[in-house]
Amino acid sequence: MISRVMSAELAEHAGQRVTIAGWVHRRRRLKSVSFLIVRDRTGLAQVVSGGDLPPEESVVEVTGTVTASTAAPGGFELVAPEIEVLSEPCGAPPFDLYRPALTASLPTILDHAPVALRHPLLRAPLEISAASVAGFRETLDGLGFTEIHTPKIVASATESGANVFGIDYFGRRAYLAQSPQFYKQAMVGVFERVYEVGPVFRAEPHDTVRHLAQYTSLDAELGFVRDHRDVMAVLREVVAGMLESLRARAGSALDVLGVVPPSVPAEIPAVHFADAQRLTGSDEPDLSPAHERLLSEWAVREHGSEFLFVTGYPMAKRPFYTHPDPARPGYSNGFDLLFRGLELVTGGQRLHRYDDYVAALAQRGESTEAYEGYLQAFRYGMPPHGGFALGLERWTARLTGAANIRQTTAFPRDLHRLSP
Amino acid sequence: MISRVMSAELAEHAGQRVTIAGWVHRRRRLKSVSFLIVRDRTGLAQVVSGGDLPPEESVVEVTGTVTASTAAPGGFELVAPEIEVLSEPCGAPPFDLYRPALTASLPTILDHAPVALRHPLLRAPLEISAASVAGFRETLDGLGFTEIHTPKIVASATESGANVFGIDYFGRRAYLAQSPQFYKQAMVGVFERVYEVGPVFRAEPHDTVRHLAQYTSLDAELGFVRDHRDVMAVLREVVAGMLESLRARAGSALDVLGVVPPSVPAEIPAVHFADAQRLTGSDEPDLSPAHERLLSEWAVREHGSEFLFVTGYPMAKRPFYTHPDPARPGYSNGFDLLFRGLELVTGGQRLHRYDDYVAALAQRGESTEAYEGYLQAFRYGMPPHGGFALGLERWTARLTGAANIRQTTAFPRDLHRLSP
């Protein structure tokens, strides 16, 4: 490995001659002196030089003496440098990565993602995502969950026939999985508690700021619950664990973006769908984005919480595998978790008896045939269970205040975008 | 949550009245007494009963008094039980899950995966996979790597035009990603060190025991290397970390299968391709499976190592992004890691200069057009870098001695199989 110290470690080497390596973030020539700012994965380092300097985005190794300087990032700079260029750029990048913010339009930025993401403001959301996922896994590992990997190519649509991508599978028609729903339920029969972090695919035909054709779904499912409230309790732990991991692992990314992670109440407030209708003055069987915003504002006002569970969604609006509320006909044991005005998580208790599945499918006019593989699990004894799915990009967008979900993933896929 | 103790914890509750929950693994009626074996995610518990017992795969909650018994698994059993059935099976499962091994054929087992995987011998490989992945991430997190999530839908084939699944992407032709290769390289420009655990897709037209149409690829890529040997050193740490995680997290799965994880030498022995040819007596430009087996046997004999690096593969046999060996024309800085007679990992140093990419593509008669998004990264300064990809299912198969790779994944996809 190239022997080097990281820019964030310069203070530990005061007075020593060290080598750093990274990209030329900026070169500045003043009358009598020049500065080279070198960017590595830990931050920026300033180099003071008298000579010629390589252009921005050159990859360099710089050996110099670590010297205190109040004007330098981190309070130290390198002086008397020897600069070796490891790799030269072909020309100036499409934007000045050293400016505080990129001024290009979002499509231009996305077209040049491999370069644009080098900007500290643009890479920070990806660091936040990575730290969040680590917290998701850590929390569930601690609760005895097992990680699984399920098929992304399936014989029939998971959630509904709409919005599904078709594949040519060795001459047969197949589809990209819209969720790992059936598989994670089946695996409750094996491991009781499972999770998966993986891509899911939706052929979303609308060009909106909150939908992607591929996103990362954080899925969990657990057996031996009494009802959906046990699932909500686990979800509360997961969200708290993700935020804790953010603080521990992505502190500098949070600082760069000026993001203060929210706190999670010991018990996240919950409102039943029927009461949510009363609060929003709506009588529709589902919540619109405007209703979700209203409810979130209400939760902040009444409970001081940026998180709010809405429980008991009408059965008519939930998928066939949803468990009904035994006490309130027409309502389900399904819930959503709203975060800052938007649905972040969908979850609930599922049916666990084979006969209930047969009846639920019949009621929707569907045959059991397309679901044979899935229904097997329920033929042979399944415990009461439930789970949830959290969209990673949506989580990061809410946390960072990104106006468009495309700012929270490295290489978004949508109606129009298939590259880079 | 249903309040219960796990079967593995019975000893801690000797003399107490406790509740366990799980599946009826087996019921046995003797003349004067009956036994119920309950299976939960931690193991088996024995219940002694006088009454009627629910059939196999019923989901039950059993409250009883924990009593020492030398004949019971773990040395304790439940007596004076009250048994509540939470969920009844529709009939007898297609195989007796309580037998030491399933005697059904592999296709029958795979057709009934949601039930078959409940068998301790069949779930164990999946526990080994989960623990291995945890070790992969843990090791790389410790080395300053960042986790990424890259597109699985791409505009052109990654590795070669062959073996790629076509998708209808909003009326355009697109493909399932064969690897995250281009994206992980681009992200070296952002984070220097990245990894991804995710599905990759190969439309493998042959029905073999070692290929799947979807498998889980453990990918890593890192910048600021001197050459491929730095990548090999990181890979050695990763393999050691995976094995350590296995011992820590999947001890009981290893025991069930009678698997003793191999040890990894402080430095894994390496043989150059040209020397490997001499050892195998071959003059072909690639290694056949038979050659890989021969070389592995040689490594055990000569170096006491079940792992062997083969370095310096001929350029002609490696992808266009491979870095040549500056000292030996015709040979590359690409390597494979063999484990127990089979290629487990492919890796190497990559080209990092834009002009080198243009030349490499031209030499293969390819235009740069299809690679524009990818090549952007190299236009604007990329450090010397390299990486590797490890197939999770192949790793688990080698460790467990599985004859067929389909035994190491929950729901395999192949030429013929698209469900469950």
Interface residues (C-beta under 8 A of the other chain):
Chain A: M1 I2 R4 A21 W23 V24 D40 R41 E57 S58 V59 L86 S87 E88 P89 C90 G91 P93 H112 A113 P114 V115 L117 R118 R123 L126 E127 S129 A130 V133 A134 R137 D141 G144 T146 E147 I148 H149 T150 P151 K152 I153 V154 A155 F165 G166 I167 D168 Y169 F170 R172 A174 L176 Y183 A186 M187 G189 V190 F191 E192 R193 V197 G198 P199 F201 A203 P205 A213 Q214 T216 F224 V225 R226 D230 A233 H352 R353 Y354 D355 E372 G373 Y374 Q376 A377 R379 Y380 G381 M382 P383 P384 L392 T409 A410 F411 R413 L415 H416 L418 S419 P420
Chain B: M1 I2 R4 A21 W23 V24 D40 R41 E57 S58 V59 L86 S87 E88 P89 C90 G91 P93 H112 A113 P114 V115 L117 R118 R123 L126 E127 S129 A130 V133 A134 R137 D141 G144 T146 E147 I148 H149 T150 P151 K152 I153 V154 A155 F165 G166 I167 D168 Y169 F170 R172 A174 L176 Y183 A186 M187 G189 V190 F191 E192 R193 V197 G198 P199 F201 A203 P205 A213 Q214 T216 F224 V225 R226 D230 A233 H352 R353 Y354 D355 E372 G373 Y374 Q376 A377 R379 Y380 G381 M382 P383 P384 L392 T409 A410 F411 R413 L415 H416 L418 S419 P420
